[in-house]
Structure formats: C-alpha cells, structure tokens
Amino acid sequence: MTKQASVFAHRGVSGDYPENTMEAFEAALRSGVAGIELDVQLTKDGELAVIHDEQIDRTTDGIGYIKEFSYDQLKRFDAGSWFSSKFEGSSIPTLKNVFDWAVMPGNDLTINIELKNDQLPYEGMEEKVLDLIEQYKLEERIIISSFNPESLKKVRSLQKTIEIGYLIIGIPENAVETAKKIGANAIHCQPEFALSSFGQEAIEKGFPLRVYTVNDPHEQNPLLEAGVEVIMSDFPERFMNN
C-alpha cells in the first residue's frame, strides 16, 4: 500500500495569501497541514526577517536589500498589497513573531526554516536561529534547510540533534554523499529528483525526501508511489485528504 505524505504549506498558503506573512501562516494552521516552510534573511541590525528574496522589491512596496534596512524600517513596508489590495498593511514578520505564534495553544505545526544564505553570507545567522529555537524550546518541531551545505554543516556542529534538510535543485548525482558529509537527516528536492534513480537511492540509504514546490494534484500519486515523506505546496489544501 502506498504511504501517505505529510503536507507542508510553502511560505504559508502562498497561493491564496501573500507569501511569508502571518496571514499565510494562519491560513496554513486552519487548513490542517502538518507544517509550514518559511525563509529567513538577516537585517542590518541582526534581526531574522521572514522573507524569501534578498531584496524587498518583489513582495513589498519598497526597494533595496534586506541587509540595508533595520527591522524597524523593514516592518513599515507593505508586504501584502503586491498580492492583493485586501492584504494591504501586511508586514514582514520576524522569526520571533512566528515563534510567538507557534507556541500558542492549538499550534503544533512543524516549521521548516530555510536559511537564505546561499547568495549572501549572513555571518552568524546559524547561531541566531539556533539560539531562538532553544529560547522557545521548539527543537522537536523544527527542520532547518539551506542550499548552502557549509551552513548546514555548521548547524550540525552547533546542534547535534536538530533536523536538517539538504536543499537541492534538479538531479545532482552527489546529493546523498553531500547530505551524509554535512550531517543532514533528509533531502529537500524537486519532483524530478524524487522520481529518479538517485531519489530512490537516497530513500534506500535513509534520507527521506521532502519535495517542493508541488501545485498540480496530478503530480501527487507518482510522488507517493516513490515514497516521499513531505509534499510542499503553495496550495496545500489541494493535497489534503486525497
């Protein structure tokens, strides 16, 4: 019998709400998903801002790099209107804002934190994220992922038990080897990797596959048959109770 996969809301329910906002995360909680995926960048004053791009241009009414602004400046930008006028006034949250929400009664979502340090180095990001996780006692509910294997290796050196997912694009032949080397527990991949012989090898060698970003329900059954652990979607409700 084909096993079911857990469903994560990619940047929250980002197909229906502005991505990486508290509104998108709230919608994920209401939808009944197992987890959410979000992205963190570092501000000029060392705050962990939850936003995907290194620049604010695409998802706010501002222009410039996250690293050029203090969080106090960043939070004044509108992070909702680009998506729809009904979300006017949404702001860029901090990881602390998300954790304050995550520890509220009735919220037991898994939180996949992607460290967005594959383009910019963001010195000290790993320590800041791990310190905040420890402060909120959320270790059991967190997955840390990144396209930057050296960063994940550092996370593992600092924290021996936290769940780590090595993020890859396409079908790299050395994914399993790298995942082993850096101390990852799983591989976060696109459907083509999961459906390849390399994906099957990863599962056989003990690396669960968490697949991004799946929005077409027709892709679900082949992925389930391949044995993936998690499906991440901008439209998670499409994959619930199927």
N, C-alpha and C positions, 0 to 999 in steps of 0.2 A: 504494500500500500504506500502511495506517495505521501511523504510527510508534509504537513503544513509549514509555511514560513511565517515568521513574525513580520509585521508591517511597521515601518518607521515613516513618520512624516518628514519629508526632505525640506529643510529650512522652515519647518512647520507645515501647515496645509497651504503651501505656497502657490498652488494652482488657483485657490479661491481667496487668498488673503495676501497682503504684502509680505514677502519673504523675511524671515529672521526678525519678526516683530512679535510682541507679546500676544497680539491678536491671532497671529498664525499658530502660536504655541497653544493658546487657549483652545482654539478650534481642534487641534490635534488631541488634546485631552478629552474633549467632548466626543470625538469620533471613536474613541475606544482603541486606538492604536497602542502598540507595545512600547513605542519610543519615538523620540524626535531626533533629528540631526540638525546641528547648527554650526556656525563658523565664527571663529574669533580672530580679531586683529588687535593690535596694540596702539593706543592713543599716544599723543605727545607726552602726556603726564602719567603714562604707565597703566591706564585702565584697560580692562579687557572688554572691547566693544564687540557686540554680536552683529556682524555684517560680513557678507561674502566677499565683496570686491575690495581691493586695496584702496580704491578711490570711491568717493561717495556719489559720483556723478550719476550713475545708473539708477540708484534706488533712493535718492533724496533730491531735494531742490537745491542742493549745494554743489560745489565743485572743489576738488582737491583730494589729497591723500589723507587717509585716517591718521597717519603718523604726524601730520602737520597741525592737527587740532587737539586741544584738550577735550576731555569728555564733556565738560560744561559747555563748550562751544558746539560739539557734535550733537548733543541732545536737543539743541534748538532747531535743527534741521527737520523738515517734514519728510518722514520715511514712508508715508502712505499714499500721498496724492498721485505719485507716478503710476500706481497700480489702479487706483480708483478714487474719485473725489469723496466717496463715502468713508475713506480711511484717512482723510485729511487730519493732520495733527498727531499721527502715529510717530513715535520716535525710535531711534536706535537704542536698544537696551544694552545694559552691561551684563556680563556673565553673572554678576552678583544679583541683578534683578531677576534673572532666570532662576537662580538657585533659591532666592526668597520665595518664588512661586512654586518651585519644585518640592519644597519641604512642607507645603500646606497639606492639611488632611485631604485624603482622596486622590492625591497625586503620587503615583509610584512609577511614572514613566522612566524608561531608560533614556539617558541623554548621551548622544554621540557628539562629542565636541571635536570639530575639525580645526586643528591648528593651521592657520593660513600663513605659514612661514616658509612656503616653498618659493615665493617670489621675493619677499623681503625677510631679512634675518630675524627681526624682532628679538633682540637679546633679552634673555630672562623670561620669555613667555612661558616656557615649560614649568619653571618654578612657581610663577604666579598662578597658573591654572591648578597645579597640584596643591598649592597652599590653600586655595579657595575650596577645592574639593574636600580637603581634610577639615577645614574650618566648619563646613556644613555637614560633615560625616556622610558624604554621598558616594564614597568609593565603590560600593556594591552596585550602584546604578549608572556608572559612567563607563563610556568607551571613548578613548582618545584615539583620533586618527589624524593622518597627515600624508601628503605626497612626499614629505621630506624624511627619508629614512634615518638620517643622522639625528633629527629632532626626536624621533620615536625611540631611537637607541638611548638618547639622553633621558627621556621619560622613564624608560625601563631601568636605567642606572639609578635614578632617583626614587623610583617606586616599583617594588618587585612584584606586586600582585595586581595592579590595576589592569583592566582590559585594554589591549592595544590592537587597533586595526590598521594594517598597512594599506594605504590607498594607491591604486594603480590605474593607469589608463591603457586601454587596448589589451593586447595579449603578450606581455613581456615573458620571455622564457625563464627568467631568473627570479620570478616573483616569490616562489616558495623558498628558494635559497636565501634571498634577502630577508624575508619575513622571519626565517629561523635566526639569521645572523643578528637581527636587531631586537629579538625577543618579543615579536608580535604574537598575538593569540589567533588572529584571523586576517583575512584579506578582504578589502573592500574594493569591488571591481565592477566593471560594466558587464552587461549580459553576455557579450561575445567571449569574455574570458570564462565566465561560469559554464558556458556551453562547449568550451574547447577541451581538448585532452589535458591541457595544463590546469584547467579548473578542476577537472576530475582528480588529477594528481594531487592538487592542493587539499581537496577534501580527504582523499585517502591518507595523506600524510598528517592529518589532524588540524588542518586550517579551515575552519568554517568560512563560507563565502557570504558576504553581505553585499547586495547588488544595488547599484544606483544607475541612473535615475529612471525608474520604470513607470511609465504613464499609460501604456497601452495594455489593457487586460489580456489581450491575446498572447502577450509575452509570458503570462504567469505560469501556465501549465508546463511549458518546456523547462522553466527555471525550477519549478517544484520537482519535476522529474529528475533534474540534475542534482537535486539535494541541497539547494541554497538555504541558508539559515534565516536571512532577512531580505525583504524587498523594501527598498526606499522609494517613495513616490511623492510627487507634488500633489497628487490626488489620491491619498491613501484609502479613501472610502471605496474606491473602485476595486480594491483588493481585499476588502473585509467580507468575511462570510461567503466567499466564492467557493 
